Amino acid sequence: MKANIIAENRIIYQGEVSSITLPGVKGELTILSNHLPLITSLVKGRIKLKEPSGKELFFEIEKGLLEVQPDEVNALVSCKLI
């Protein structure tokens, strides 16, 4: 699935991922391909992206908004790369 992480008028990450784990208001969310559509707020914590190659990337965020479609995840956040 395609993942886009956007912060402060710049693209932080754009690419294919096998999973993405994010800090939701009611706990951690892990999104996989073909997930049901979802819109939710994000809280301070860590985003973990797992690329199809197995490589993992991490981003610390302060807050954000998440939109999930079956083949795409969009996160608008305040974050920094670890």
C-alpha positions in Angstrom: 0.0 0.0 0.0 1.1 3.6 -0.5 2.0 5.7 2.5 2.3 9.5 2.6 3.5 11.4 5.7 3.3 15.1 5.3 4.5 17.8 7.8 4.9 21.6 7.7 4.4 21.9 3.9 6.8 19.1 3.0 6.7 15.4 2.3 8.4 13.5 5.0 7.8 10.0 3.5 6.1 8.8 0.3 6.4 5.2 -0.8 5.2 1.6 -0.6 4.9 0.0 2.8 3.8 -3.4 4.0 2.5 -2.0 7.3 2.3 1.3 9.3 1.9 1.6 13.0 0.7 4.9 14.5 -0.2 6.4 17.9 -4.0 6.8 17.9 -6.1 8.6 20.6 -7.3 5.2 22.0 -4.0 3.3 21.5 -1.6 2.1 18.8 -3.0 1.4 15.3 -1.4 -1.0 12.8 -2.6 -0.6 9.2 -2.2 -3.3 6.6 -3.3 -3.4 2.9 -7.0 -3.5 2.3 -7.8 -1.8 5.7 -11.3 -0.4 6.0 -11.5 3.4 5.4 -10.8 5.4 8.6 -10.2 8.9 9.7 -8.8 9.6 13.2 -6.6 11.9 15.2 -3.1 11.0 16.1 -1.4 11.8 19.4 2.2 12.2 20.5 4.2 9.1 19.8 6.1 7.1 17.2 5.1 6.1 13.6 6.7 2.9 12.4 6.8 2.2 8.7 7.8 -1.2 7.4 8.8 -1.3 3.7 8.3 -4.4 1.6 12.1 -5.0 1.7 11.8 -5.3 5.5 13.4 -2.0 6.2 11.8 -0.1 9.1 11.6 3.7 9.5 10.6 5.6 12.6 9.1 9.1 13.0 8.3 10.9 16.3 5.2 13.0 16.1 3.5 15.6 18.3 0.0 15.2 16.8 -1.7 14.6 13.5 -4.6 13.4 11.4 -4.8 10.0 9.7 -6.8 9.0 6.7 -6.8 5.4 5.6 -8.1 4.0 2.3 -7.8 0.3 1.3 -4.6 1.0 -0.8 -3.3 4.3 0.7 -2.5 5.9 4.0 -2.2 9.7 4.5 -0.9 11.2 7.7 -0.7 15.0 8.2 1.6 15.5 11.2 4.1 17.5 13.2 7.1 15.3 13.3 10.9 14.7 13.1 12.9 11.8 11.8 14.6 9.6 14.4 
